[in-house]
Amino acid sequence: MPAISEISDGPAIKPSLIGEITIPERSSSGIGEFDRVLGGGFVPGTVTLLGGEPGIGKSTLLLQACAAMAFKGRSVLYVSGEESLSQVAIRARRIGEETDGKLGIISSTSVEDSLGSIPGRSVAVFDSVQSFTTLEGGGFPGTPTQVRGVAQKIIERAKAANVPAVIVGHITKQGSIAGPKLLEHMVDVVLMFAGDKASPYRLLRSSKNRFGSTDELGVFEMSDKGLTPVQDPSRLFWSTAGDPVSGVAMGVIMEGSRPFVAEIQALVAPTPFPYPKRTARGVDAGRLQLMLAVLDRRCGISSGSLDVFVNVAGGLTVKDPHADLSLCLAVASAALDAPLPPDCCFIGEVGLAGEVRPAIRTPLRIREAGRLGFKRAMISRYETDDMPEGVSLIRVGDLKEALKVMR
């Protein structure tokens, strides 16, 4: 074995000082909700993977973004492997996105045909990765080898030209992006566009973002004229209509930097079966089981012989643990058949000991509740931040105390 001193090294690369590296400016997509999820816009040289169910609006969203950028005089490339030039033009005219700007369109299934058009663009869109082929991949379009090869070609050219690129990806029945998992590791940003096809609303989330937060949420409304950003999404996820009913509690959650008022609904019913049902939509089923155990052990509200159904109105998925208090009170309200005050919202995380813990950014949540007309808010008594005026605060230390206050 040769000595270390005898091993020949290659040419040395001089390290760059991080403080001397120039950071490029982001470029706006032309759609505010899209920029929010991206972290402020496209970073030059990055590659974004956009996934979603067929017909959910992925191509429409990107075509609208490309048209908005081209309208401002920026050179944009849209490459379609699934539609002809006339089909793309028909869709653009249908949603009212005709533009005399610099929106270039290519229709080809060979990725090599469009790579030379990437340099000098503000963004390049490839729709979709499963429809393209590369000469070096072999096999049919959509096979793991072809998907990996096509993505690698786009990534190499986009980074070499310092141009942001967006790749559209189909998803499987399980809801994951089709193709090798390596595809998600190769790109810089992974976005998921989702929504119930029976509802006009679409949600854009990030599951990976090397240059921004993965907690932001973009909300859009689909119509025959395309996608419209929703500026006040809180009003989509709760209702003020009708008389108060049991099993409904309003929680204020955070999606990144944006507060939402979420309507959490609960229904309990006696069951003749030895194993009662636990159904949760929009809430983690494991979290529901924990809160039911806390209600049973700490508050004496047992659900052992009851079916429990929980739903978050509007199709919103709640991941914020500070919705625990509203979840517990919704279930307790349903079990006791006692409606909660409609002018009160609930903010706080509930521990296994039954304690109500302080929430993150509570003043911002309170401000949002006040803007929407809530007069009272129940929070942890251990909150130390200065709260905005206009909303009366009910401070509680544990879940048992919260139930006493609300009865």
N, C-alpha and C positions, 0 to 999 in steps of 0.2 A: 504493500500500500504506500503510495507516494506521500512524502511529508507535506504538511499544509503549505509550506513555503514554496513547494514545487508545483502546486496547482495553479494553472494559468487562468486568470479572470478575464472577462470580456471588457470592453471599454466602459469606463465608469461614467455614470450619469450624475451630473451635479444636481443635488436636491434644490427644489425651489422653496423659498420662504413663504409660508402661507399668508403672511401679511402683505406680501408683494404681488400676490396673484390677483389679477383683475377678474371681478365677478360680473358676468354679462347681465344685462337687464332682461327681465321677463317680457314676453310679448302677450298682449291680451288676446283671448279667443274671440272677443267681440260679444260674448254672452257673460253677464255678471255671475250667474249661478255656476257656470262652467269654470270660470276663473276662481271662484271661491273654493271649489273642490280641488282644483289643481294647486292651490296655494298662492294664487296671484297671477296665474297665466303660465304660458309655456316657457320652459327654460331652454335656451338654444342647445341643440345637440342631444336632447333627451328623446326617449321613445316611450310612448304611452300606449297601453293595451286597454281597449274598451270592450267589455263583455256584456252580454245580456241576451234575453230570450228573443227568438225570431219575432219580428213585428213590434217590438217594444219601442222602437224609435231611435236606434243607434245611428243609422245612416242619416235620418232626418236631422238629428242633433248636429252631426258633423258637417252636413251640407249647409245648414244654417250658419254654423260658425265660420265655415270657409267663405260663404257669401258675405258675411258681415266683415271679415277681414279684407276681402277683395274690394268691397265697397269703399274702404278707407285707403285704397290704392296699394295694398300690400299684395305681393305675388304669392299665390296659393296653388298647390297641386292636389287634385283629387283623382285617385286611381281606383277604378272600379273593376273588380274581377268577376262581378256577378251580373252587372247590367251593361247594356250598350250605351253609347253616347246619347242616343235619342231618349232612352228610358230615364237616364239621369236628368236630362233637360226637362222631360215631362214632369218629373217629381219636383224639380226646382220651381217650375212655373206654377204647379199646383199649390205649393206652400208660399208662393209669392216671393221667391228669392232670386229672381232674375237680376243680373247685375252686369254693368258694362265694365266692371273692374277687371283685375288680373286673376281671374279664376280659371285655371287650366284643368281640363278633364282628359283623362286617358282611360280607354277601355281595353284591357288586355289581361290575359291570365298568366302571362310570363312576366315575372318580376324583373327580369333583366331589361325588358323593354322600357321601363319607367325609371330605372335607377339614375340614368344620365340626366333626367329632368329635375332631380332633387336640388342640386346646388343653386343658391341664390333665392330660394323660396323662403317665405315666412313660416310655412308649415306644409307638411306633406301627409296626406291621408291615404291609407291603403285599406280597402273594403272588399273582401275580408281576407284574413291570412289563410283561411282554409280553402280559398278559391284560387290561390296563386300556385304556380310551380316554378322551380328553378332547375336549370340544366344539370346542376351537380347533385340534385336530390335523388332522382330516380323514383319510380312508383307513381301512383295517382295523386291528384290534389287532395289535401286533407289528411294524408297519412302522416304519422309522427315524423318520419324522415323529411318529408317535404315541408311540413310546418316549421320544423326546426331550421331547415336550410333557408327557407324564405325569410323567416324572422332574422336570421343572422345576416343575410344580405342587406336587409333594410337597416338594421342597426349599424352595421359597418359604414354604409354610405351616409346615413344621417349624422353620425358622429364625426365622420371625416369632413363633411360639408358644414358642420355646426348648424344643422337645420332640425327643428323639432319635428318628429314624425308621430303619427297616430295609427295604430293597427287595430282593426276591428276583429274581434274573435267571437265565434259561436260558443254556446255553452251546452253541456250535456244535460241529461234528465235529472242528474243529481244537483245541478245548479253550478257546477264548476266549469271553467273554461276548457273547451275541447282541445285535445292535443297533449303533448308531453308537459309535465309540470315544470320542466326546465324553461318553458316559454315565459312563465311568470317571473322566474329568476333572471332571465336575460334582460327584461325591460326595466325601465326606471320607475314607471308609475302603472298601477293596475286600478282601473275604474270599473265599477259595476253599475249598469243602468237597469233598474227594476221597477216593477209596479204591477198592479192587477189590471189585466186587459179590460175588465169590466168597469174600471175606474179611469177617469181621464188624467189622473195624476201619476207622475213618474219621479222616482227618487234616484239621484246620482250620488254614489258613495265611492270612497277610495279605500282599498284594502292594502295598498302599498304605495308609498310616495317618498322617494329619497330626498325630495326638496320641499316638503310641506307636511302638514298634519294629515292624519288618516281619520280624524274625527269630524270633519266638515261634511255637511249634507246639502246637496242642491235639489231644489224642488221645481218641477215643471208641470205645466198643464198641456195635454195633447188635444188638439182640435184639428179640423179639416184644413186649417192653414198652417199646421206645424206645431212646434213646441213654443210655449210662452213661459218665461220665468215667473214664478210665483213670489211676489215681493213680501207678502205677509202670510207665511205658511202656518203660523199658529192657529189661525182661524179655520184651517182645514181639518184640524184634529180634535176639535171639541165643539159641542153644540150648546146653545143657550135656550133652545126651544123647549116648551113643555114644562109641566110641573116637576118638582124634585121627586126622584124615585130612589129607592134603596139600591145599593150596589154600585153607585157612580161616585167617583172621586177624581178631582182635578189635580194633576201633578205638574210641576214645572221642571222640565228636563233640559239638559244641555246637549246639543249636537255641535261639537267643536266650539266655536265662539258664539253660536247662535242659540238663544233660549226658545223653547217651545212649550206651549201649554198642551198637555196630553190628557185626554179623557180616558180613564181606566175604568172599565166596566166589569162587574163580577156578578155571577148568578150561582146560587146554591140550591140544590134540590135533594130531597131524600132519595135514597137508592135502595132497592130491594136486594141488591147483590152484595156479596161479601167484600168485594174490591171496588170501592167507589172510583169514579173517573176523575182525572185531573187534566183538564184541557186548557192550554194557554196559547193564545194568538197575540203576537206582538210582545210577549214577555217570556223570558227564559223559563222553561218548565222546571228546571232545578231550583231556580230562585223562588218560584211559586211554592214548591215543596218546603223550602226553608221557612218562608214566611208563614205557611200554615202551621208548621211545627211551633214557631214562636207564639202565634196566636193561641194555640192549644195550651202550651206549657206556661206561658207568662201571663196570659189574659183569661184563660178558662173558656175560650171559644173553640169548641171541638168541631172538627169536620170529618171525624172518623166514619160517620154513617151518611155523609153527604157527598153528592157529586159537586165538584167545583169547576166552574167555567169562567175564564178570564179573557178579556179581549181589550185591545187598545183601538179606539175608534179611529177611522180614517186609514187603516192599514199601516200605521206607523209602528216601527219596531223599536222598543225601548231597551237600551243597554245601560243607561245611566243608573247606578245603584242608588242614587238619591231619589228615585221614584218609589223606594220601598215603602215609605210612610203612606203614600197615596194608595199603593197596592194593598197594604194591610187594612187600611180603613175602608176600602171598597169591599173587600171580602167580609170584614166585620159588619159593615152596613147591610150587606146582603143576608148574612146569617142572622142578624138581629131584626131584619126588616125595618130598619130605621134610616130614613134618608139623611144625607149629610147636607149642611148648608150650601146652597148653590153659589154663594158669594165668597166662598173660602177655598183656597188652594193649599196643597200640602207638599212640603219640601223637607227631605231628610232621609238618611240611610238608617235602617234598623238592624242592630246587631243581634246575635243569638241570645244575649242576655235581656233583650227587649229594649235596650237603650236607643234613643234617637240621636244619631250623630250629626254634627254639622255638615252642611253641603258645601261644595266648591262653588265660588262665585254667587253666593246667595243674594247679594244686593242686585246683581244683574237680573236674577230670576224674579225678585220682588218687583223690580221696575217693569218687567214685561207683564207680570200679573196685573199691576196697577194700570198699565196701558190698555189692557183688555177688559177692565171694569171690575176686577175682583176687589172687594173691600177688606178682606181678611186673609191672612196667610199663617199657617201653622209651621213653625220651624223649631229646631233644637234650642233648648235654653242655653246651650254652651256656645252659641254663635257669638263671636266677638266683633264682627265687622259692623260699621255704621250702616244702618239701613235707610233707604229712601223714605221720604214722607208720603202720606196718602194712603197707605195700606196698614191696617191695624195688625199687630203681630201677636200670635198666640204661642208662647214659648212653653215647650214640654220637655221633660227629661227622659221619659220612657213611653212605650206604647200603651201601657196600662193607664197612665195619666192622660194620654191623648184621647183614649176612649171615654174617660170620665168627663173630659172637657166637652166632647162633642155630643154626649147624651143629653 
